[in-house]
Amino acid sequence: MHPSSQVTFPPPPPPPPQPSLGLSSEPPYRHHVHRRGLLQRLRPPARAAGVDDTKAGVKGLVDSGVTSIPAIFHHRPDTLPQDDDVSSIVDDAAVPVIDLAAPREEVVRLVRAAAETGGFFQVVNHGVPSSAMAAMLAAVRGFNEEPVETKRPYYTRDTSKTKARFYSNLDLFQSEAACWRDTVFLDMAPEPPTPEELPEKMRGATFEFTGAVMKLAASVFELLSESLGLAGDHLAKMGCGESLKVACNYYPPCPEPHLTLGNTRHTDPTFLTVLLQDGVGGLQLVSNGRLKSVEHRVLASTGTARISVAAFVDVGEGRSVRRFGPIPELVTSPDGGNPPMYRSVTIEEFIGHFYKKGSERRPRLDYFKLE
């Protein structure tokens, strides 16, 4: 079964906040967890449209001087962090750090262990220049902190219009409560945007950073392939690294962080996620086929705005016809000791199910299990 992973770069000690980059490993099929209930029934679509029509995002609310957050951002208490959730906050010392410059066999062993147990690991000596990471974070911050008149032309939910889209909450009209977050979403591969399609403040940094991330992703796919006992190019031949989409997230300071979230509990529905984040913190690992997925969420805070850049590496062309499932080399016949547990599925089918069932806590893989 094909893995999906999330990699992160370790953050340097503050101050000042500096970037970190990381990876998380997920199973061949992926699931995304949201929770839906009474709040969704109480929140009319008009309220969501009212937020969307301003095209100013959450940052626009902050700039207007709000001292309490609108009801649309209120999450049910049982979805918010509790006092006993402290142990789930990411502890950099507890997340495996893998030196990609170490001997190959050692790196493969560490990647296998991290992918099979926690599903999230940090990498060093990864080849992505520190200057490129810092420039990318600065570019995201720079765009989001520009006047709304500068950002408004990029605000759209129409994926057919442009490869660079600014919006607040992709699922604003479907989720039970909005999150305290704005996003610039970029379609970078297989067909990259022109520089003119990107916001001016993001043009210089984005192409250098994403080019380096694609090279890193190719290396990680090789390591994951070898960790499964396969040839190093196996996952690449499956098309796992053809597409790159980048979510540049901006989490403004929140006047009432105890009522909302920066992002709800979820796993990423992609083969590999490379996560770049600043030193502000706020990411939580909530919970944890052969390779694990890591469920995570983002907390709101009253302090400095938080920046993260999630690079989603996935299948490119043929998402509606190419089928993915248990890797034949890793399974046996139904009567053998390791029969396939899941049916094959197209990426389009999986993503459609992902959004349709996005509010349920049941793992998405369960829907594709063989009887």
C-alpha positions in Angstrom: 0.0 0.0 0.0 1.3 3.4 -0.8 2.5 5.6 2.0 1.7 9.2 2.7 4.3 11.0 4.8 4.8 14.3 6.6 8.3 15.7 7.1 9.2 18.7 9.3 12.4 20.7 9.7 13.4 21.0 13.4 13.0 24.5 14.8 16.0 26.3 16.2 15.7 27.5 19.8 14.1 30.9 20.2 14.5 33.8 20.2 14.0 34.8 17.5 11.5 32.4 15.9 13.1 30.5 13.1 11.8 28.0 10.5 11.5 24.2 11.0 10.7 21.6 8.4 9.2 18.2 9.0 7.6 15.0 7.4 4.8 12.8 8.5 4.1 9.3 7.3 0.6 8.2 6.5 -1.0 5.0 5.2 -1.7 4.3 1.5 -5.1 5.8 1.8 -5.5 8.9 3.8 -8.2 10.3 6.1 -9.1 13.7 7.2 -11.0 14.3 10.4 -13.4 17.1 11.1 -16.4 17.1 13.5 -19.9 18.2 12.7 -22.8 18.7 15.0 -25.2 21.3 16.5 -23.2 24.3 15.5 -23.4 23.4 11.8 -27.2 23.3 12.0 -27.3 26.6 13.8 -24.9 28.4 11.5 -26.8 29.7 8.4 -24.9 29.8 5.1 -25.5 33.5 5.0 -23.2 33.9 8.0 -20.4 32.1 6.1 -21.1 34.2 3.0 -20.8 37.4 5.1 -17.3 36.4 6.2 -16.4 35.4 2.7 -17.8 38.5 1.0 -15.3 40.8 2.7 -12.4 39.1 1.0 -10.3 40.3 3.9 -9.9 37.0 5.7 -9.4 36.5 9.5 -6.6 39.1 9.3 -9.2 41.6 8.3 -11.1 40.9 11.5 -8.0 41.4 13.5 -7.2 44.7 11.7 -10.7 45.9 12.4 -9.9 45.7 16.1 -12.3 42.9 17.2 -12.0 42.0 20.9 -14.3 39.0 20.7 -14.5 36.5 17.8 -17.7 36.1 15.8 -19.9 33.1 16.6 -19.0 31.4 13.3 -15.5 30.7 14.7 -16.8 29.1 17.9 -16.0 25.4 18.1 -17.8 22.9 20.3 -16.1 22.5 23.7 -15.4 18.8 23.1 -13.4 19.6 20.0 -11.2 22.2 21.8 -8.0 21.3 23.8 -8.6 20.4 27.4 -6.3 20.7 30.4 -5.3 17.0 30.0 -4.3 17.6 26.3 -0.9 19.0 27.4 0.8 15.7 26.7 -0.3 15.8 23.0 1.5 19.1 22.2 4.5 18.5 19.9 7.6 18.1 21.9 10.6 18.6 19.6 12.7 16.3 21.8 10.1 13.5 21.3 9.8 13.8 17.5 12.5 11.7 15.7 15.2 13.7 14.0 16.8 12.0 11.1 20.1 13.1 9.6 19.8 12.5 5.9 23.6 12.7 5.6 24.1 9.6 7.8 25.0 6.2 6.3 22.2 5.0 4.0 21.3 1.8 5.9 21.0 3.8 9.1 18.7 6.4 7.4 16.5 3.8 5.9 16.2 2.1 9.3 15.3 5.3 11.1 12.7 6.3 8.4 11.1 2.8 8.6 10.8 3.1 12.4 9.4 6.6 12.3 7.0 5.9 9.5 5.7 2.7 11.2 5.3 4.1 14.7 4.6 7.8 14.9 4.2 8.8 11.3 6.0 12.2 11.8 9.7 13.0 11.7 12.1 15.9 11.4 15.0 16.0 9.0 18.4 17.7 9.0 21.0 17.9 6.2 18.0 17.9 3.9 19.3 20.1 1.2 16.8 22.9 1.5 18.8 26.1 2.2 18.0 27.9 5.4 17.9 31.1 3.4 15.1 29.6 1.2 13.1 28.5 4.2 13.4 31.9 5.9 12.6 33.8 2.7 9.5 31.6 2.2 8.2 32.3 5.7 8.9 36.0 5.3 7.1 36.1 2.0 4.0 34.5 3.4 4.0 36.9 6.4 4.6 39.8 4.1 1.7 39.1 1.8 -0.8 38.4 4.6 0.2 41.6 6.4 -0.3 43.8 3.4 -3.4 46.1 3.1 -6.5 44.2 2.2 -6.8 46.2 -1.0 -3.5 44.5 -2.1 -4.7 41.0 -1.2 -8.3 41.2 -2.3 -7.6 40.6 -6.1 -6.2 37.1 -5.2 -9.2 36.1 -3.1 -11.1 33.3 -4.8 -12.3 29.7 -4.3 -12.4 29.0 -8.0 -9.6 26.5 -8.8 -10.0 27.1 -12.5 -9.2 30.8 -12.4 -5.6 30.8 -11.2 -2.9 28.7 -9.7 -2.5 31.1 -6.7 -5.6 31.5 -4.5 -6.0 33.5 -1.3 -9.0 32.5 0.9 -10.0 32.0 4.5 -11.1 28.4 5.3 -11.4 26.2 2.3 -14.3 24.4 3.9 -16.0 27.6 5.2 -19.4 26.5 3.7 -19.2 22.9 4.8 -17.5 22.8 8.3 -19.4 23.2 11.6 -17.2 26.1 12.6 -14.6 28.3 10.9 -10.9 28.2 11.9 -8.8 31.2 12.8 -6.7 31.0 9.6 -6.0 32.5 6.2 -4.4 30.6 3.4 -2.6 31.2 0.1 -2.8 28.0 -1.9 -0.4 27.4 -4.8 -0.5 24.8 -7.6 3.2 24.4 -8.3 3.6 21.1 -10.3 3.4 19.5 -12.7 2.6 22.8 -14.5 3.9 25.7 -12.4 2.3 29.1 -12.4 4.0 32.1 -14.1 5.6 34.5 -11.7 2.9 37.0 -12.5 0.2 34.7 -11.2 1.8 34.8 -7.7 1.4 37.7 -5.3 4.3 40.1 -5.8 5.8 39.6 -2.3 5.8 35.8 -2.8 7.4 35.6 -6.3 11.0 35.5 -5.4 11.0 33.0 -2.6 8.4 30.5 -3.8 10.1 29.0 -6.8 13.4 28.4 -5.0 11.8 26.9 -2.0 9.4 24.6 -3.8 12.1 23.4 -6.2 14.2 22.4 -3.2 11.2 20.7 -1.6 10.6 18.6 -4.7 14.2 17.3 -4.6 13.8 16.5 -0.9 10.5 14.7 -1.6 12.2 12.6 -4.3 14.8 11.6 -1.7 12.2 10.7 0.9 10.2 8.6 -1.5 13.4 6.6 -2.2 13.9 6.1 1.5 10.3 5.1 2.0 10.5 2.6 -0.9 13.7 1.0 0.5 12.2 0.9 4.0 9.4 -1.2 2.6 11.9 -3.6 1.0 11.3 -2.2 -2.5 13.5 -0.8 -5.2 14.3 2.9 -4.5 12.4 4.1 -7.5 9.2 2.1 -6.8 7.1 4.9 -5.3 8.3 7.4 -7.9 7.3 5.0 -10.7 3.8 4.9 -9.1 3.6 8.6 -9.7 3.7 9.6 -6.0 5.8 12.7 -6.6 4.4 14.2 -9.7 2.2 17.0 -8.2 3.0 19.7 -5.7 0.4 21.9 -4.1 1.4 24.3 -1.3 -0.8 25.7 1.5 0.8 28.9 3.0 -1.1 29.3 6.3 -1.3 32.5 8.3 -2.7 32.3 11.9 -3.4 35.8 13.2 -3.3 36.6 16.9 -6.7 35.6 18.4 -8.5 37.6 21.2 -10.3 34.5 22.4 -8.1 31.5 21.6 -10.0 29.2 24.0 -13.1 29.3 21.8 -11.6 28.4 18.4 -8.8 26.6 16.6 -6.3 27.4 13.9 -7.0 24.1 12.3 -9.2 21.1 13.3 -8.0 17.6 13.9 -7.0 16.0 10.6 -4.6 14.0 8.6 -3.4 15.1 5.1 -4.9 13.3 2.1 -1.6 13.2 0.1 1.3 10.9 -0.4 3.8 13.2 1.3 3.6 16.4 3.3 6.7 18.6 3.8 5.9 21.0 6.6 7.8 24.3 7.1 6.9 26.3 10.2 8.2 29.2 12.2 9.2 29.1 15.8 5.9 30.3 17.2 4.4 26.8 17.8 0.8 25.7 18.0 0.9 22.4 16.2 -0.5 19.5 18.1 -0.2 15.7 17.3 -3.4 14.2 18.5 -3.2 10.5 17.5 -1.5 8.3 15.4 -1.6 -0.6 6.8 2.0 -0.5 7.5 3.0 3.1 7.6 1.1 5.4 10.0 -0.7 8.6 9.5 -0.4 11.4 12.1 -3.5 13.2 13.1 -2.8 16.9 14.0 -4.4 20.2 14.7 -3.3 23.8 15.2 -4.2 25.9 18.3 -5.1 29.5 18.2 -3.1 31.9 20.3 -3.1 35.5 21.5 0.6 36.2 20.7 2.5 36.6 17.5 1.0 35.5 14.2 2.0 31.9 13.3 3.2 30.9 9.8 3.3 27.5 8.3 3.9 26.2 4.8 2.6 22.7 4.0 3.9 21.3 0.7 1.6 18.4 -0.5 3.4 16.0 -2.8 1.0 13.7 -4.7 -0.1 12.1 -7.9 -0.2 14.4 -11.0 -2.1 13.3 -14.1 -4.7 10.6 -14.4 -6.3 11.1 -10.9 -9.6 9.9 -12.3 -8.3 6.7 -14.0 -5.1 5.5 -12.3 -5.9 3.2 -9.4 -3.9 2.8 -6.2 -4.1 0.1 -3.5 -2.0 -2.5 -1.8 1.4 -2.8 -3.4 1.5 -6.3 -5.0 5.1 -6.9 -3.8 3.9 -6.5 -0.2 0.9 -8.7 -0.2 0.2 -12.4 -0.7 -2.8 -14.3 -2.1 -6.0 -14.2 0.0 -5.0 -17.5 1.5 -1.5 -16.3 2.4 -0.1 -14.6 5.5 -0.5 -11.0 4.3 -3.5 -10.7 2.1 -4.6 -7.3 0.8 -6.8 -5.4 3.3 -8.1 -2.7 1.0 -9.5 -2.4 -2.5 -7.9 -0.2 -5.2 -9.3 3.3 -5.6 -8.6 6.3 -7.8 -7.3 9.5 -6.2 -10.3 11.3 -7.5 -12.6 8.8 -5.8 -10.7 9.0 -2.5 -10.6 12.8 -2.4 -14.3 12.9 -3.2 -15.0 10.6 -0.3 -12.6 12.6 1.8 -14.6 15.8 1.5 -18.0 14.1 1.6 -17.2 12.3 4.8 -14.9 15.0 6.2 -16.8 15.4 9.5 -16.7 11.8 10.6 -14.2 10.4 13.1 -14.1 7.0 11.4 -10.8 6.4 9.6 -11.2 6.9 5.8 -9.4 3.7 5.1 -12.3 1.8 6.7 -14.5 2.7 3.8 -12.2 0.9 1.4 -11.6 -2.3 3.3 -12.2 -5.6 1.6 -14.9 -7.7 3.2 
